[in-house]
């Protein structure tokens, strides 16, 4: 895993843990759009940002792997018999 993947994963997991912890702390009172307060909204945004960073870094890592593999394969191996 590269640094982007690690950072995205850490932020995503931290956001989930904090969001779940805060949800249990607030006692899971009437959850609706009007009752979501600032802390809950910040934690939700943190979780979404971490997930986006994780997905983007995984996609970039796969693209680098494709380029690396393409460079490692000899041209004569790609030609038909």
Phi, psi and omega in degrees: 000135177273180185297322180295319179294316179298315181296315179299318180294317180296316180294319179298311181294319179298318178298318179296314182297315180294321179294317178294318179297318179292324177296317177291323180296317182282359173079016179050047178293178184313107182268116174208174181300323182287333185267356178285118182267184187298315182296315179298320179294318178298317180293323177294317178296320178301317179295316181294319179297317177299319179294318178296317178298319179298311180297315181296317181292325177294317178298315179296321179296321178293321179296319178296321179295321178296316180296318181296317180294320180297322179287330182282334181282129180291149181296325181291336177286338181274342182281145177289161181296000000 
